[in-house]
């Protein structure tokens, strides 16, 4: 039996989920009640924020071009919207701002 097979069987028995991060492989508990100390995963939050802000950037750029904005004005509007979305999403992931406060 290989080492990978042994490790994957162990993780399944213990309900652990291996996650690949920038610093290597870490093992997280599937049940959050078993974790006494919850560490914030910055890499996961930054990737999620980049994806959402990229979506915001390109949708704003597309909407601006449909509305007839010039290239400069469209890029400025899309950049401002993406930057704002990036930091708002990070604040939501971090728990600084609760989702009920943003409504």
Backbone bond lengths (Angstrom), bond angles and torsions (degrees), N, CA, C in turn:
res aa  C-N    CA-C-N  psi(-1)  N-CA   C-N-CA  omega(-1)  CA-C   N-CA-C  phi
1 X - - - 1.452 - - 1.531 108.37 -
2 X 1.295 116.20 132.32 1.459 119.84 -176.60 1.525 111.19 -78.34
3 X 1.312 114.83 165.64 1.460 120.86 179.40 1.519 111.22 -64.80
4 X 1.333 117.08 -38.43 1.466 120.86 179.63 1.519 110.39 -63.77
5 X 1.329 117.00 -42.03 1.463 121.31 179.68 1.526 110.58 -64.76
6 X 1.345 116.89 -42.48 1.464 120.64 178.47 1.517 111.07 -62.19
7 X 1.335 116.40 -44.20 1.464 120.21 -179.22 1.522 111.23 -66.15
8 X 1.325 117.68 -42.57 1.459 119.52 -178.92 1.526 111.21 -66.49
9 X 1.348 117.53 -36.48 1.464 120.30 175.76 1.531 110.79 -65.23
10 X 1.328 116.64 -41.20 1.463 120.90 178.48 1.524 110.88 -62.51
11 X 1.336 117.16 -44.04 1.457 120.57 -179.92 1.521 111.62 -63.31
12 X 1.336 117.02 -39.01 1.462 120.53 179.45 1.527 111.12 -66.79
13 X 1.316 116.83 -40.07 1.463 120.13 179.78 1.515 111.85 -66.97
14 X 1.306 117.74 -37.28 1.463 122.26 -176.62 1.523 112.91 -91.97
15 X 1.322 118.74 1.92 1.473 124.00 -178.13 1.517 111.70 58.39
16 X 1.319 116.49 43.51 1.461 121.57 177.36 1.519 108.77 -106.13
17 X 1.317 116.08 148.20 1.457 121.94 179.17 1.521 108.52 -116.47
18 X 1.327 119.05 116.94 1.467 119.25 175.39 1.530 109.79 -76.72
19 X 1.328 117.12 135.81 1.460 121.91 179.17 1.510 108.87 -127.13
20 X 1.316 115.57 138.50 1.450 121.08 178.77 1.522 108.39 -93.09
21 X 1.323 117.30 123.58 1.461 122.37 179.42 1.518 108.69 -121.61
22 X 1.345 115.93 -177.34 1.454 120.73 178.98 1.524 111.55 -65.28
23 X 1.321 117.26 -29.21 1.456 120.46 -177.62 1.521 112.63 -93.21
24 X 1.308 118.35 2.16 1.452 120.98 179.22 1.514 111.15 123.27
25 X 1.313 116.10 -162.90 1.450 122.46 -176.59 1.521 109.85 -86.89
26 X 1.314 116.91 125.71 1.457 120.98 173.70 1.520 107.67 -120.40
27 X 1.294 116.35 157.26 1.457 121.03 -179.24 1.518 107.87 -114.02
28 X 1.325 115.61 125.22 1.460 121.16 179.77 1.512 108.43 -113.45
29 X 1.285 115.24 148.86 1.460 120.33 178.34 1.525 108.96 -77.16
30 X 1.324 117.37 138.04 1.455 121.17 178.01 1.513 110.32 -72.14
31 X 1.321 117.18 -32.45 1.455 121.56 179.68 1.521 108.18 -99.07
32 X 1.319 116.97 115.12 1.469 120.92 -176.02 1.520 111.88 -67.15
33 X 1.338 117.87 -21.55 1.462 120.46 179.34 1.526 111.05 -67.67
34 X 1.331 117.48 -25.73 1.455 120.46 179.22 1.519 112.37 -77.05
35 X 1.327 117.38 -20.40 1.464 120.99 179.70 1.523 109.11 -85.27
36 X 1.323 116.17 117.21 1.453 119.07 176.60 1.519 110.66 -78.93
37 X 1.305 116.46 -34.64 1.460 121.36 -179.50 1.518 108.69 -119.00
38 X 1.315 116.56 118.64 1.461 121.82 178.71 1.528 108.38 -96.51
39 X 1.325 116.68 120.25 1.459 120.46 176.97 1.508 108.74 -95.86
40 X 1.315 116.14 140.67 1.450 120.74 178.57 1.517 109.17 -79.95
41 X 1.309 116.76 128.94 1.456 122.84 -178.33 1.531 108.96 -92.66
42 X 1.332 116.05 94.92 1.461 120.91 -176.90 1.523 111.89 -64.89
43 X 1.312 117.40 -38.58 1.467 120.08 -177.97 1.520 110.55 -62.26
44 X 1.322 116.99 -44.45 1.453 121.41 178.86 1.528 111.02 -64.17
45 X 1.323 116.51 -42.68 1.463 120.64 -179.71 1.525 111.80 -66.10
46 X 1.333 117.30 -40.54 1.465 120.18 179.44 1.524 111.75 -67.34
47 X 1.326 116.81 -39.56 1.467 119.55 178.05 1.516 110.48 -65.01
48 X 1.344 117.00 -43.77 1.467 120.43 177.85 1.526 111.59 -62.17
49 X 1.336 116.44 -42.62 1.466 120.56 -179.78 1.528 111.09 -65.99
50 X 1.330 117.34 -38.16 1.467 120.42 177.77 1.524 111.47 -65.73
51 X 1.314 116.80 -40.07 1.467 119.78 178.91 1.525 110.67 -64.59
52 X 1.319 116.93 -46.84 1.467 120.68 -178.71 1.520 110.97 -66.99
53 X 1.328 117.92 -41.44 1.468 119.46 179.76 1.525 111.23 -70.21
54 X 1.324 118.18 -32.20 1.469 120.61 174.30 1.512 111.35 -64.70
55 X 1.321 116.12 -41.66 1.461 120.46 175.84 1.528 110.88 -61.73
56 X 1.321 116.23 -41.97 1.468 120.63 177.74 1.519 111.17 -64.32
57 X 1.347 116.82 -42.08 1.462 120.67 -179.51 1.524 111.40 -59.92
58 X 1.327 116.43 -50.49 1.459 119.18 -175.57 1.522 112.98 -73.74
59 X 1.327 118.01 -31.17 1.460 118.69 176.18 1.531 110.78 -71.37
60 X 1.319 117.84 -36.80 1.466 120.59 175.85 1.523 110.81 -67.65
61 X 1.320 116.37 -40.10 1.461 120.29 177.98 1.524 110.58 -63.64
62 X 1.318 117.21 -42.95 1.465 120.85 177.84 1.510 112.20 -66.32
63 X 1.322 117.26 -42.65 1.464 120.76 178.13 1.513 112.09 -64.76
64 X 1.333 116.09 -37.48 1.462 119.64 178.05 1.516 112.38 -67.18
65 X 1.324 116.83 -37.01 1.463 119.09 179.01 1.531 111.01 -70.55
66 X 1.333 117.12 -34.52 1.466 120.19 176.21 1.526 110.69 -67.95
67 X 1.345 115.43 -36.32 1.470 119.87 -179.63 1.520 112.49 -77.22
68 X 1.330 117.96 -10.23 1.453 120.74 176.79 1.514 114.95 94.56
69 X 1.327 117.81 19.50 1.459 119.93 176.19 1.523 109.70 -71.73
70 X 1.304 116.58 150.01 1.455 120.99 175.76 1.525 110.51 -71.34
71 X 1.304 115.73 171.68 1.467 120.74 -177.57 1.521 110.87 -63.50
72 X 1.340 117.28 -46.00 1.465 120.74 -178.66 1.526 111.62 -64.45
73 X 1.319 116.21 -47.41 1.461 120.18 -178.87 1.528 110.91 -65.67
74 X 1.323 117.14 -38.37 1.461 120.56 178.73 1.509 112.59 -65.26
75 X 1.345 116.98 -42.50 1.465 120.52 178.53 1.527 111.78 -66.75
76 X 1.326 116.54 -38.28 1.464 119.98 177.92 1.520 110.83 -65.05
77 X 1.326 116.65 -45.57 1.465 120.69 -179.59 1.529 110.86 -64.02
78 X 1.318 117.18 -42.67 1.461 120.66 -179.46 1.521 111.40 -67.12
79 X 1.327 117.64 -37.85 1.460 121.22 178.99 1.518 111.27 -66.13
80 X 1.322 116.46 -44.83 1.472 120.32 179.12 1.525 110.35 -63.33
81 X 1.323 117.45 -43.68 1.466 120.98 -179.88 1.524 111.05 -64.23
82 X 1.336 117.34 -41.90 1.467 120.84 -179.28 1.520 111.59 -67.82
83 X 1.319 117.73 -40.69 1.467 120.58 178.48 1.525 111.40 -65.17
84 X 1.308 116.85 -43.25 1.462 120.24 177.80 1.531 110.38 -62.93
85 X 1.324 116.83 -43.47 1.465 120.59 179.96 1.526 111.19 -64.52
86 X 1.318 117.86 -37.30 1.459 122.25 179.50 1.528 110.99 -59.30
87 X 1.334 116.29 -50.21 1.457 119.81 -176.59 1.528 112.36 -74.06
88 X 1.319 118.04 -33.43 1.459 120.30 175.92 1.527 109.99 -65.24
89 X 1.333 117.01 -42.65 1.455 120.52 -179.85 1.525 111.17 -65.63
90 X 1.335 117.17 -39.82 1.471 119.79 176.38 1.518 111.27 -63.56
91 X 1.323 116.90 -40.06 1.464 120.19 178.48 1.523 111.10 -64.82
92 X 1.317 117.15 -38.34 1.464 120.24 177.48 1.527 111.02 -67.27
93 X 1.337 117.85 -43.54 1.457 120.89 179.86 1.529 111.32 -65.13
94 X 1.319 116.41 -37.67 1.460 121.33 -177.60 1.523 111.54 -75.04
95 X 1.324 116.90 -22.62 1.457 120.66 -179.33 1.508 113.31 91.77
96 X 1.330 117.03 9.66 1.465 120.31 178.37 1.517 109.85 -67.89
97 X 1.315 116.36 -41.50 1.452 122.56 176.95 1.525 107.01 -115.16
98 X 1.320 117.02 126.74 1.453 121.11 178.08 1.521 108.71 -79.11
99 X 1.321 117.45 150.29 1.459 120.80 -176.75 1.526 112.48 -65.10
100 X 1.337 118.74 -24.17 1.471 120.50 177.64 1.530 110.77 -74.49
101 X 1.330 118.30 -24.29 1.458 121.42 179.24 1.522 111.86 -75.70
102 X 1.321 117.77 -23.08 1.458 120.26 -176.37 1.518 112.84 -84.26
103 X 1.322 117.91 -10.39 1.463 120.33 -178.40 1.498 111.84 -84.85
